[in-house]
Amino acid sequence: MSGRFSGTAVVDRPIAEVFDYLAAGTNDPKFSPRVLSIRKEPDRPSALGTVFVSQVKDAGMKTDRRFELTEFQAPTRIRWTERSKNLVTADGGYDLEDLGGTQTRVTIFNTLVGHGFGKLIAGFAVKAAVKDADALAQRIKTAIEVG
């Protein structure tokens, strides 16, 4: 089973600033309570092919994740694909839209896919993600605006 979720928020910052914040890739713990730690490979500015290695906690279980940037078009698009082998994996991205001046619309989305036993639990993960999608977008907004 697989499913998609998305959330959107308007951030009170210029698009270039929003893109740079999200492209850094290591700010996720500031807006996603499930991300316990994250680091970049290699440790230099993000670009196509950059890999992020993280440890997350889902449903009380810690798992290690590897995501690769598969599309990187400043200042409007970032895409990633999960390269780790977990029960449920995610492919997703950010779309940014300049609303003029100092406002940017940010949409985050992910498609969650179950593998093996994960096919049985993917539906629960998707439902939880859909339920939290707008709140996640608001947490991203707050994190960017706080800096």
DOLUMTOR-302349 format. One record per residue (C-alpha): x, y, z; residue in one letter. Coordinates in pm, 1 decimal. Each point is the difference from the previous one (the first is absolute). Layout:
REM DOLUMTOR-302349
+----------+----------+----------+------+
!     east !    north !       up ! rest !
+----------+----------+----------+------+
!        X !        Y !        Z !    A !
...
+----------+----------+----------+------+
This chain:
REM DOLUMTOR-302349
+----------+----------+----------+------+
!     east !    north !       up ! rest !
+----------+----------+----------+------+
!      0.0 !      0.0 !      0.0 !    M !
!    105.6 !    357.6 !    -61.5 !    S !
!   -148.3 !    343.2 !     50.1 !    G !
!     81.4 !    365.3 !    -32.3 !    R !
!    -36.4 !    295.3 !    232.1 !    F !
!     71.3 !    370.9 !    -36.1 !    S !
!    -18.1 !    317.3 !    202.7 !    G !
!     32.0 !    364.7 !    -95.3 !    T !
!     85.0 !    318.7 !    188.5 !    A !
!     85.4 !    358.5 !    -87.2 !    V !
!    334.9 !    100.0 !    148.2 !    V !
!     79.2 !    363.7 !     69.2 !    D !
!    344.4 !    -15.9 !   -160.5 !    R !
!    130.9 !     49.3 !   -357.3 !    P !
!     13.9 !   -312.0 !   -217.3 !    I !
!    382.6 !    -11.8 !    -12.6 !    A !
!     20.1 !     -1.3 !    380.2 !    E !
!   -265.1 !   -273.6 !     26.2 !    V !
!    174.7 !   -210.2 !   -264.1 !    F !
!    338.1 !     32.0 !    175.1 !    D !
!   -151.4 !   -100.9 !    335.5 !    Y !
!   -170.2 !   -309.1 !   -141.4 !    L !
!    289.4 !    -91.3 !   -231.8 !    A !
!    238.7 !    -11.5 !    295.2 !    A !
!   -183.5 !   -321.8 !     88.0 !    G !
!    123.2 !     -8.7 !    357.6 !    T !
!   -273.3 !    221.7 !    145.4 !    N !
!   -257.5 !   -281.1 !      9.0 !    D !
!     24.3 !    -57.7 !    379.8 !    P !
!   -116.3 !    361.4 !     47.1 !    K !
!   -339.8 !    -77.7 !   -155.3 !    F !
!    -35.5 !   -379.0 !      2.3 !    S !
!     -8.0 !   -155.0 !    348.4 !    P !
!     52.8 !   -345.7 !   -151.3 !    R !
!    348.9 !     94.4 !   -129.9 !    V !
!    246.1 !    -66.0 !    281.5 !    L !
!    317.9 !     80.8 !   -195.1 !    S !
!    108.4 !     75.6 !   -355.3 !    I !
!    326.1 !     59.0 !   -182.2 !    R !
!    103.8 !     64.6 !   -358.0 !    K !
!    231.6 !   -209.3 !   -222.3 !    E !
!    220.8 !    160.2 !   -113.5 !    P !
!     12.2 !    284.5 !    251.3 !    D !
!    -15.5 !    288.5 !   -248.2 !    R !
!   -281.1 !    207.7 !   -153.7 !    P !
!   -291.8 !   -210.9 !   -118.2 !    S !
!    -18.3 !    -90.7 !   -367.9 !    A !
!   -143.3 !   -266.7 !   -225.8 !    L !
!    113.2 !   -336.2 !    142.5 !    G !
!     57.0 !    120.4 !    357.3 !    T !
!    -97.1 !   -268.7 !    251.6 !    V !
!   -154.3 !     67.2 !    340.5 !    F !
!     41.8 !   -263.4 !    269.5 !    V !
!   -247.8 !     20.0 !    285.4 !    S !
!   -134.6 !   -188.8 !    295.6 !    Q !
!   -375.1 !     29.2 !     50.9 !    V !
!   -251.5 !   -129.3 !    248.2 !    K !
!   -328.2 !   -130.7 !   -137.7 !    D !
!   -257.6 !   -187.5 !    203.7 !    A !
!    252.1 !    -35.0 !    282.4 !    G !
!    268.0 !   -158.9 !   -222.8 !    M !
!    327.6 !    163.8 !   -102.7 !    K !
!    108.7 !    -53.0 !   -359.7 !    T !
!    288.5 !    124.7 !   -210.5 !    D !
!    -84.4 !    177.2 !   -325.7 !    R !
!    196.2 !    107.2 !   -309.6 !    R !
!   -150.0 !    252.0 !   -241.2 !    F !
!    159.2 !    118.1 !   -323.7 !    E !
!    -79.5 !    330.4 !   -168.6 !    L !
!   -125.9 !    -96.4 !   -345.9 !    T !
!   -107.9 !    343.5 !   -119.6 !    E !
!    138.1 !    333.9 !    111.8 !    F !
!   -125.0 !    307.5 !   -185.1 !    Q !
!     55.8 !    323.4 !    190.7 !    A !
!   -213.0 !    169.9 !    108.9 !    P !
!   -315.0 !   -205.2 !    -69.1 !    T !
!     49.0 !   -379.9 !     20.3 !    R !
!    168.1 !   -256.3 !    221.6 !    I !
!    -65.8 !   -373.3 !    -40.5 !    R !
!    130.5 !   -298.7 !    193.6 !    W !
!    -13.0 !   -377.1 !    -12.8 !    T !
!     55.3 !   -229.4 !    295.0 !    E !
!    289.6 !   -238.3 !    -61.6 !    R !
!    -24.5 !   -192.7 !    327.6 !    S !
!   -171.9 !   -335.1 !     33.7 !    K !
!   -280.3 !     52.0 !    251.3 !    N !
!   -349.1 !   -143.1 !     34.4 !    L !
!   -146.2 !    332.0 !   -114.9 !    V !
!    201.1 !    238.9 !   -218.3 !    T !
!    -65.9 !    349.9 !   -130.9 !    A !
!     58.9 !    194.1 !   -318.5 !    D !
!    -94.5 !    365.0 !      1.4 !    G !
!     95.7 !    358.9 !    -26.2 !    G !
!    -66.4 !    367.7 !     41.4 !    Y !
!   -161.2 !    234.5 !   -248.5 !    D !
!     55.1 !    370.9 !     62.2 !    L !
!   -192.9 !    285.2 !   -157.2 !    E !
!    100.2 !    365.3 !     22.8 !    D !
!   -305.1 !    197.6 !    111.9 !    L !
!    181.2 !    329.0 !    -40.4 !    G !
!    223.4 !    193.6 !    231.0 !    G !
!     49.2 !   -191.0 !    318.2 !    T !
!   -250.9 !   -284.3 !    -27.9 !    Q !
!     51.1 !   -352.6 !   -129.4 !    T !
!   -250.5 !   -283.7 !    -30.1 !    R !
!    159.9 !   -328.0 !    108.9 !    V !
!   -154.2 !   -336.4 !    -77.3 !    T !
!    155.8 !   -313.3 !    145.5 !    I !
!   -109.4 !   -339.9 !   -124.8 !    F !
!     99.5 !   -362.4 !     38.6 !    N !
!   -113.1 !   -327.9 !   -145.4 !    T !
!     33.0 !   -280.6 !    253.9 !    L !
!     49.6 !   -354.9 !   -128.5 !    V !
!    -15.8 !   -321.4 !    201.5 !    G !
!    244.0 !   -285.1 !    -62.4 !    H !
!    -49.9 !   -358.4 !    123.1 !    G !
!   -174.9 !     16.9 !    337.8 !    F !
!     -0.3 !    376.8 !    -47.9 !    G !
!   -280.4 !    -39.9 !   -254.4 !    K !
!   -224.1 !    -88.3 !    294.2 !    L !
!     92.1 !    307.5 !    203.6 !    I !
!     47.7 !    257.5 !   -276.8 !    A !
!   -368.4 !     93.0 !      9.7 !    G !
!     29.7 !     98.9 !    366.1 !    F !
!    312.5 !    204.9 !    -76.2 !    A !
!   -175.0 !    178.4 !   -287.2 !    V !
!   -306.4 !     78.4 !    213.9 !    K !
!    219.1 !    143.8 !    275.6 !    A !
!    200.1 !    205.2 !   -251.4 !    A !
!   -314.5 !    135.4 !   -167.7 !    V !
!   -139.5 !     98.0 !    339.4 !    K !
!    324.0 !    187.2 !     87.9 !    D !
!     75.8 !    148.4 !   -344.9 !    A !
!   -139.3 !    349.4 !     59.3 !    D !
!    155.4 !     15.6 !    347.7 !    A !
!    335.2 !   -107.8 !   -150.6 !    L !
!    -25.0 !    280.5 !   -255.6 !    A !
!    -69.7 !    246.5 !    281.5 !    Q !
!    299.1 !   -129.7 !    200.3 !    R !
!    219.1 !     49.9 !   -309.1 !    I !
!   -134.3 !    356.5 !    -32.7 !    K !
!     74.2 !     76.0 !    365.6 !    T !
!    350.0 !   -151.9 !    -14.2 !    A !
!     94.1 !    203.4 !   -308.9 !    I !
!   -141.2 !    323.9 !    139.2 !    E !
!    179.1 !    -47.1 !    332.5 !    V !
!    318.7 !    -72.7 !   -191.0 !    G !
+----------+----------+----------+------+
